[in-house]
C-alpha cells in the first residue's frame, strides 16, 4: 500500500490535494482542487503497480492503464463521473474525475439498518433504473466496457437524486477476440463478484458479470443483508436466502429478477441489462428458455411466471369449474 499524499501537495502543477476520501489495495482516492479552474473540485484515483513485477510487465501494465484511461475519458453519460485527465508521477498513475458530492448507497443502507428499517423498494428500483442506463451505455461501447466492481459503496446519490457510478478501478474493455483486458488488476468485492471473475476460471468476464453484481447490489440494498458469495453458493446452492424471506415487503417480480441476475452460470442470467430491466419493470414477460434446472420438483417456468400470469391462470381454472358445475345441474 503506497503512503498517501499529504494535504496541500500540488500534483502536475495543477491539482492541489485537499484530503484523502478513499483507499484500496493499490492506491488512494483524493479530493483535490483544480487550480487551473478555480472553484472546481475533482477526485484523483491513484494507482501504484506492484513494484515486484518484472520491468517489462510493469511497463505493459502502465501502457495499458494510459490506453484504457483514454477510453474512459471519451465517455459522457449523466450517471457516470466525467474522466477529465490522467497522468503519471514516478511509479504512480492518476485518473482525474468529477468529484461527486453526496452519500453512497452503502451509507444509506447502513443508516436504514441502524434504524431497524429497510430502504423502500421504490427508491431502490429508481436507483436501479438509473444505474441500468449507465451500464447499458458502457456495454454498448465499441468495444464494450465492463465495470466489474458494482456495489453499494461505488454508487453515490447527488443532492438532486442522481445516481453516479463513481469507481472505475476494475474496468475492463473487451477486445474483438472476446478476451478481456484489465486496467487495474483485481477481482472486485467478494460479495458481488460472480464465479467467472475469479482467477483460474475458464470463463471470461463479459456484460453478464456486471448483471450478477447488479443483482447482488439490489439484494443487499433491499434486505440490509449481504448476499452469500458465489463460491459458497457453488458449494451449497441452497445457501442464498430468498430476499422476500428477509424483507416480505419486496415484490415477487423484484425477487425473481434479483435471483435471475444472480444465477451462478452466466448463460442462466439475462443476456443484457436491458433484458433484466424489461422484466424487472414489467414490460417483458417470462424469458423464452428455462433459467436453470428446477429444484425440488418445482417448475422454473412457474416459479418465474409474472404475478399477473398466475392470477390469469387461477381465474381461468375457476371459470372452467364454474361452467362444469352449471352444466352438472
Buried (B, 14 or more C-beta within 10 A) or exposed (E): EBEBBEEEEEBEEBBBBBEBEBBBEBBBBBBBBBEEEEEEBBBBBBBBBEEEEEEEEBEEBBEBBEEBBEBBBEBEBEBBBEBBBBBEEEEBBBBBBBBBEBBBBBBBBBEBBEEEEBBEBEBBBBBBBBBBBBBBBBBEBEBBBBBBBBBBBBBBBEEEEBBBBBBBBBBBBBEEEEEBEBBBBBBBBEBBBBBBBBEEEEBBBBBBBBBBBBBBBBBBBBBBBEBBBBEEBEEEEEEBEEBBEBBEEBBBBBBBBBBBBBBBBBEBBBBBBBBBBBBBBEEBEBBEEBBBEEEEEEEBEEBBBBEEEEEEEEEEEEEEEEEEEEEEE
